[in-house]
Amino acid sequence: MRKQLFFNTFAEYIKRYKRVVILTHVNPDGDAIGSSMAFYYFLTKLGVEAKVIVPNDFPGFLSWMPGVENILIFDKNSDKGVEYLNNAELICYLDFNHPSRTGLVHNDLCHCKKTPRLLIDHHRDADFSQFEMYLSEVETSSTSELVAELIQYHGFDKYLDDNIATCLLVGIMTDTGSFSHSIYHPETFELCGKMISPTVNYQLIHNKIYNTFSENRLRLLGFCISNRMKVLNEYHTAYIYLSKQDLETYNYQVGDTEGVVNFPLMIDDIKMAVLITERQGVIRFSFRSKGDFSVHELASAHFNGGGHVNAAGGTLECSLDMAVEKFLTILPQYKALLSK
Ligand SMILES: [Mn+2]
């Protein structure tokens, strides 16, 4: 569906539904929470009753954001979550496009297959046949930017307030690494410029997101770089691996490894950075790249994942050692692309 058509028809469309659920992906990040909350506020202003569901808890650095106390965290309160899903007349997917990205919600989502779906997302490979309405733009910084555009279309003067602006700025800021990547057009900056105001202070928001580490989190970052980073100059690649034991040593809290994967890219000539983490029963991969090397291709071909050209994720069910081994085994086939 074309963007303009989505914008033109949205207000009339959404008012047909009385009970709407806004759902985002597992391990929600700044864009997931920011876009979902801004969309929630917008729907409320349009007179549409909405509930926001996240599959599991969000990291502490997002806990100050407006309205997040009303988010239903599914794995803490699944009875209520199931009730919301079953009562919903419309389910909106924000910042993901496949039900498998919803963790524990997935199963219950399958039970309400007949409920219409709406999509607002910037990830690849969406199957549009499952959506009644969709806004899917791969070449956009974030889902928050899409929600910002939607609200701007209906009139910032009428609908933008400090809560919405704050949520959207968090989403765009975090998905672009503070405006350092994934920006495809100048409108990203223009939109942000319009959302900053005397009462929406960008510097303050930035501080709340990035400068609120615990001591343990900063020490874990130092440990990752000093003790757990391997640089493979031949492949212009660096990776960091973390065992469960490592995480326990630093009293790991949700979100503590957020951003760690970006650090190896600070090395000149490193084109791909990888964070390999041992989690409950699975090994999680996080990929980042500079330039046109697609970590999405690599993650979807070998690690049951995907994402964007410069940022992707994946998982393997095996030991940490085997996961590292597997990564090292597939690397040679990308040597030419990484050397470009
Ligand atoms: Mn996003």
Residues whose N, C-alpha, C, O or C-beta is under 5 A from the ligand:
A	BS01	MN	D31 D95 S142 T143 D175
